[in-house]
Amino acid sequence: MGDDRKIYFDHQASTPVDPRVFEAMIPYFQERFGNPSSHIHTEGVRANQALDAARGQVAELVNSETDEIIFTSCATESNNLGLRGFLKANPDKGRHIIISEIEHYSILNQALKLKDEGYEVSTLKVAEGGLIDPEAVENAIREDTALISVNLANSEIGTIQPIKEIAEIAEKHGVFFHADGAIAVGNIPIDVKELGIDALTISAHNFYGPKGIGALYLRGGNNISPIFEGGFQEYGMRSGTENVPGIVGLGVAAELASIEMPKRIEHLQKLGKMLWKGLEEEIEYINFTGHPIQRLPGHISFWIRYIEGESLLLMLNIKGVMAASGSACSSNLKGADEEDLAASHVLTAIGVPAEFCSGSLTVSMGKDNTEEEVRYLLDIMPEVVEKLLMMSPLYADKLRGKDPYSK
Amino acid sequence: MGDDRKIYFDHQASTPVDPRVFEAMIPYFQERFGNPSSHIHTEGVRANQALDAARGQVAELVNSETDEIIFTSCATESNNLGLRGFLKANPDKGRHIIISEIEHYSILNQALKLKDEGYEVSTLKVAEGGLIDPEAVENAIREDTALISVNLANSEIGTIQPIKEIAEIAEKHGVFFHADGAIAVGNIPIDVKELGIDALTISAHNFYGPKGIGALYLRGGNNISPIFEGGFQEYGMRSGTENVPGIVGLGVAAELASIEMPKRIEHLQKLGKMLWKGLEEEIEYINFTGHPIQRLPGHISFWIRYIEGESLLLMLNIKGVMAASGSACSSNLKGADEEDLAASHVLTAIGVPAEFCSGSLTVSMGKDNTEEEVRYLLDIMPEVVEKLLMMSPLYADKLRGKDPYSK
């Protein structure tokens, strides 16, 4: 319990590479470094075999066919490919798409771009727990709806969507259904056949694989246009020399997730419950966000009335606990606009007052976090929160009987 | 000189990661695994610092400013971003672009796509040595020319283009000039300020960095549209969680190239001369391709009359020597079309008879190849060529006095 304590509770932003994943990647940097397109010689053939094996491992994780997995460089690319790639390859399917208001920026901003190009976009509202209502999806479907894209789970508030129900509706109406599984795949069981989805975004670094590699599951029979033009890698759908070590890492991370998922989930649910219960008991003005049950294991998100969450995060970081405010991607908005913190669109969507939107907390635990680490956070929270309340002008107002937030 | 000899002469397809590059990457997989967008905590800050450092190293290699380097996932992405990104961000600059006929598929196919969208594309012919004539570039420029894109060096035939002369012409006419430096950056000296280019494609795995990472140099003051929509990474020009270990690797590979380039070039030029001279003396029907002087160091390309080069490559591979036929990227054409080998557009462009286009050889040596390895290739070549001549129907025709290729 020294000063150099380091507790990482920000697995939604990124996870450490599992040692076994890294071990498997090592040979592909210096020894088996061939270009998979070099079919003609031994090193090229070996690199190709590595791709095949990894494709099989990823397919097994989501229960797809091997040739339904396309490797990309990240979830953002997969999301772009799922939306734009499908629409460009299928111009006759209609010019209307449906998304939700709590999608990742790679969906939201791609939808905006498509709008500029003449597509119409319906953006569904979500209920308080962040759930998308399948009925609302069905109501939004029109004759010219080409595509529905919805996040499988939300990184900021942890809510897991009723994907199977939405997929059934999409299928009933013959609409292509893409699910953004960036934060979900590898962390909760996903069976593309059982769920009935057409496309699924996969992100390696969100389940103990390396950064710089992602994948798109694309159901056989569907066609997408590449976003890059170039060589003929990945069935002609993604050009560019394959990131072989990254792909090998994704494959092994997928295999480990397939095997260890029940154990990991059990562990994370235990930690999650412990943290939720502890915070609920100890922190007076806490408000949990997202769905209480339908949520990612080990994912706890909340905001605290009267407290600027950014300050809370900074104080926690000083005490060795790393967590997140909003998603890592929206954190960059701060970089773009130095003046102010941008309110998270996800939190605004679920009705969190704007004053606190920039200050909500996401504690996302990983397979290697321990009960002791959760206890430590629970130990330091009351004192940190007390200190921040004392510094809070809003809390001072409240003490003076001028509480703008009292119901 | 046992049977397990393995000589890698295919550095144009990919290079092994330098041990020092790999060493530098290691901490960023398991320890410093934070998401650079997580500005709020220690791990995020560390990841960000790693990006900054690498950006500086790459900038130093090409003599750009640090903030003129945008990280991408590969050279194909950089090429697409350089062309498409610029044109989409600058619709008022005109609808005409100029490329050469010996560009990489990521340029050729992006140009085709742009053509579909209403752009006009002038594709310049090259001279026998593969050189692009700056005068031809100037003659092709029109009032509405928005962009010129030319490869700095060609991976198949090794020719280095007169980039400075072309850049001067582009600048004179106020046309944006992108150079595809995928195979050149890190292997020959490139100074973007001295050359006067606006954008430059950089590929890590072509100079002892890892696969899955590239960069685009973009001269300050120029604007490009992102190809992916998403978060706000890379100055808003390339969304997606950054491949931190890959970027660190690219940075260190750039630093090592900066330091060691003169030594590497001297070594490779020596090996190249040795191989060229030896082949010229020993192989009767050899025809070297590309420019004899203006070429990548350690890069020797040729075809042998009467001999199917694919067979030559296979026999060399059996004897432990890995080389290439055409570029690694065009090798995939074989995968796409099982029936026949596609003739390389580069070789067709420089006038190699179609029968031999599929069978030319590219021997691209790297910094760790040795004179002994070159000697080994020179030792086995005559016997291998003799065997293939004896199997060649074209050679049989020639012996019977029916040589279709005799001048």
Interface residues (C-beta under 8 A of the other chain):
Chain A: K6 Y8 D10 A13 S14 T15 P16 V17 P19 F22 M25 F29 Q30 E31 F33 G34 N35 S37 S38 H39 I40 H41 T42 E43 G44 S73 C74 A75 T76 E77 N79 N80 H104 Y105 S106 N109 Q110 L112 K113 S203 H205 P210 K211 G212 I213 I227 F228 E229 G230 G231 F232 Q233 G236 S239 G240 T241 E242 N243 V244 P245 G246 E310 L313 L314 N317 M322 A323 A324 S325 A328 C329 S330 S331 N332 L333 K334 G335 A336
Chain B: K6 Y8 D10 A13 S14 T15 P16 V17 P19 F22 M25 F29 Q30 E31 F33 G34 N35 S37 S38 H39 I40 H41 T42 E43 G44 S73 C74 A75 T76 E77 N79 N80 H104 Y105 S106 N109 Q110 L112 K113 S203 H205 P210 K211 G212 I213 I227 F228 E229 G230 G231 F232 Q233 G236 S239 G240 T241 E242 N243 V244 P245 G246 E310 L313 L314 N317 M322 A323 A324 S325 A328 C329 S330 S331 N332 L333 K334 G335 A336
